[in-house]
Amino acid sequence: MSHLAVLTSGGDAPGMNASLRAIVRSANNKKIKVYGVFNGFEGLIDDRLAELKPRQVGNIIQRGGSILQTSRSKRFLDKKYRNQARENLLKRDISSVIVIGGEGSLKGAACLGEEGELNVLGLPATIDRDIPLVGPTIGFDTAINTSLQAIDRIRDTASTSNTVHIIEVMGRACGWISLFAGIGGGAEAVILPEFPTDIEKLASQIKEQRSSGKQGCILIVSEGACNSSGGEGLVKDLNKVSNFDLRITKLGHIQRGGNPSAVDRVLASRLGAGAVEGFLSGNKQCVVAQPKDKIKMIPFNDLSGILNSEMEDYYKLIFRLV
């Protein structure tokens, strides 16, 4: 194969650097030259490419963020700019591209591959875990662990008072972070975009727990729940049916930062190396994924499904643990 380019796109996710390291080192072992694209698809349009060698990706496996930086590119939606990006690759004899990013980034990767001349593979990197069929995504495990650290601390203070603590986590319209953080953090309830919540029933449940002598209460809510109002929406809903002393904490972008967990470092390394092997085996226009702990190439066009069907068992577990 000719040369290879790699970029990170969209929201950053812990483990992006680990996947970049794996790509560069795996390609180097196969005598393949790798170019890094700085600032995502925007950098591809603006011709911001530079060769990456193994020494340049040393000491980054433990770092959050992306040494290549990321962007959300509106220009890339325009075919004129995609053609410009393609020309910037072809003039360097680059025929293969790896895009590391989330749902929107993989759609951009699919567009780049569909329009000819380039072989494109994507690595699923998003804390939201909102990409069907691919299994775990790079950054999700770290985001859960970061969330749990905050939840554990809030639990300490909640247990000393008679307050209801509402903790809003990220995930957009997808509730995986809420589910895992809720189960792992022992939350009294989890409010997700995928499942309706009976507010009056929730309020009654909290009152019953208080009657039994329980101090404090932790509710985990997805930012996309409560008609996309997240924690603020839940506060308004509960205030209509109760007089609880409510406290709200939005974890926000802290969930994207920090050192990637061991799970994310290993996943990112496997997917990065798998992408290089995928190209050498003739794969293109696919996402490199690890469903059920096996590396698999999933065509971009197959990325459809109903995520909440996978969530249901976890969601039911919460009610058995309250």
N, C-alpha and C positions, 0 to 999 in steps of 0.2 A: 504494500500500500504506500501511497505518497504521504505527505505530511499530515499532521493532526492538529486541530485547534480545540481549545477548551475554554468555556466561559461559565461564570456564575450569574444567575439572573433572578430578579424579583426580590422577595423578602429573604434576608439571610437566615441561615439555619446552622446551628453548631454541628460541625462535621464536614462542612464544605471543604475546608482546607485539607482534611484527611483524605477526602476523595481526590482532590487535586494532586496531592502527593502521590497517591497510588497510581493515578493515570500517568504522571510524568515518569515515575520510576519503572512502571511496567512497560511503558513504551520505549524507554531507554534500553531496557534489556532486550528488546526486539529491534533495536537500531532504528527506531522511528523518531523523527524530530517532532517536538511538540511546541506549539505556539500558544501563549496565554493571551486571551482577549480581555482587556481591562474595561471595566464598567459595563459588562453585559452586552446586550444587543446594541445599546447606544455606542459602545466602543467598537463593535463590529461594523457599524455604519460609518463611524469616523476614522476607521483604519488604525485603531490603537492596539496593535498586536506586537508581541515581542517573544522571542524564543525563550522557553523555560528549560533549564537543565536540572538534573537531580539535586545538585548542591543548593539551588535556589528554593527548593521545596523542603529543605531540611529544617528541623525544629519548628514545624508548623502543625504537626498532627494534633497537638494539644491546644491549639488556638481556636477561639471562636471567630465568627465573622468570615470574611473571605479576603485573602491577600490580593485577589483580582478585583475586588469591589463588585457591587451589583447595581442594577438600575431597572426601572420599569419604563420601557420604551414605547411611547405612543407612535413614534415615527415608524417603528418596525411593522405596524399594522398596514402601512402603505407599501404596495408592491414596489414602487420606485426605490424606496430605501432598502427593501430586501434585496433587490437586484444590485444595489450599490454594495451592500454587505457581501453578497456572493462574489462580486468582482474582486473585492479586497482579499478574499480567501484564495480564489483561483489564481491570481497573479503571483501568489507565493507557492503554488503547487500544493495547496491544501485541498484535499478531497473529502476529508472526514472531520466531523465536528461533534463534540460532546457538550451538551447543554445541561448544567446542574441547576435545578430549580424546582419550583412547585407547579401547580396546575396551569397557570397562565404561561409560564416559561416553556412548559412542554408543548403547549399549543403553538407557541412561536417556533419551537424546534420542528414540529410537524410541518408547519408552513414552509420552513426553509428546506426541508427534505422533499416535500411534494413537488416543488417547483424545478427539480432537476439538477443534475451535475454534482450534487453533494450527498454523501452518506452521513446521516445524522442519527445519533443515539442520545437518549436523555437519561439522567440520573434523578430519581425522585428525592428532592431535598426540600422539606417543608416541615415546620413544627406542627402544622395543622393535621397532617396525615389524612388529607382529603382527596387523595388520588385513588380511584377504584382499582382493584385487582392486584396492586403492586405489593401489598403487605406493608411492613414498616417503612417509614420514610426517614431519611437522614435528618436528624435534629429533634425528632419527636421524643425520644427517650430522655434526652437532656432537658427538654422543656418540661417534661413531667417531673423530673427530679428537682429542677429549679422551683417549680410550683409547690412541690411537697415541702421543700425547706421553708417557704413562706407560710404555707398552711400550718405546719407544725408549730411555728412561732405564734401564729395567731391563735391556735388552739390553746397554747399556754395562757395567753391573756384572757381568752374567752371563758376558760374554766374558772377564772377568779371573779367573774361578774355574771350578771343575768342578761347578757346581751345576745342578739342574733347577729352573727358576722356573715355577711354576704361577700364572697370572694369571686371576682370576675376574672376569668382566664381567657386567653386568646383562642383562635380556632375558626374565626369568621362564622360561616354557616354550618360548620362541622363540629360535632361534640366530643371527639376522641380525647382531647386534652381534659375536658371536664370529667369524662367517664373515669379515666385512669387516675386523675388527681383526686376525684371524689372517693373512689374505692381505696386508693392508697392512703388518703388522708383521713379516712373514717368519717366522711361527711354525713350529716343527718339527711341531706337530700342533694340531688344533682339536677339542675335544670338545663335541658338541652334544646337545640333548635329542632331536632328530629322527632321529639316526642312531646305531646301536649302535657301541660302541668295543671292540675286542679288546685288553684290557689287556696280555696277554702279548705280543701282536704289537707294541704300542706300546713296551713295555719293551725288546724285542729291537731295535727300530728305534733307540732312544736309545743302546743299547750299541754298535750298529754304527757310529753316528755318532761315538761317542767313540773307537772303535778306529781310525777314519780320521783322528783328530787334532782333531776339532771340540771346541771349548771352550764350555761353557755350553749351555743348552737352554731354549727358551721354549715352554710349552704354554698355550694359551688355552682356558678352559673356561667354558661358560655356567652361570649360577647354577642353572638348572633341569636341568642334566645330572647324570649319576651318581645316578639315582633322587632327583632334586631336592636332592642334597647338595652340588652344585657342586664348588668347589675342595677342600673338606674330604673329600668322597667320593672324589675322584680321588687324594688323598694316601693314603687308606686302601687303595684298590685297588692302587696302585703299590707300597706297602710290603709287600703280600702276595707280590709276585712279583719284587721287586728290593731292593737296598740303596742306592738313590740318595740323595744329599744333597738333600732337597727343601726349597724355599722357596715359600711361598704369599703372594700379594698379592691382596686384594679391593679392586677399584677403587671399588665402591659408588656412593654418591650424587654423587661428583665428576663422574660422567658426565652428570648432569642439569643441572649448573650451568654458569656461564660465558657469555660472549658467543656468540650464535648465529653459525654460519658464514655465509658469503655464500650458499651453496646453500640453507640453511634460511631465511634472510631473504627470498630471492627466492620460494621455494616458499610460505612463509607469506603473503607479499604477494599472490601470484597466487590462492591459495585464498581469502583473505579478500575480495579484490575480486570473485572469482568467485561467492562466496556471495551478495553483494548483487545482482549481475547475475542470479543464479539465481532469487532471489525475484521480481525484476521480470519474469522470463520465465515465472513460474508454477510453478517447481519447489518441491517440498516433500517432507518425509520422505525425504531423500536425504543421502548423504555427498558433499561436494565434494572430488573427488580429481584427481590428475594422473598417471594411468597412461600410460606411453609419451609423456610430455611434453605431453599434451593435457588441458585441463580437462574433466572429465566428472562428470555427476550419477549416482551409483549408489544405487538404492533401499536403504534400511536392510535390507529383507528379503532382499536379494541378497548380503549380506556373509557368504558361506560359501565354503569352498574348502580345499584341502590345501596349506599353505604350503611343505612340504618338497619338493613337486614343482618349485617355483620355485628352491629352494636347490640342487638336485642338481648343476647345472653348476658352481656356485661350490665346492661341497664336493669335487667331483672335481678341480678345479683345484689344490687344496691338495696333493694327493698327487703331482701332476706337478711341483710346485715344491720338494719336499723334497730 
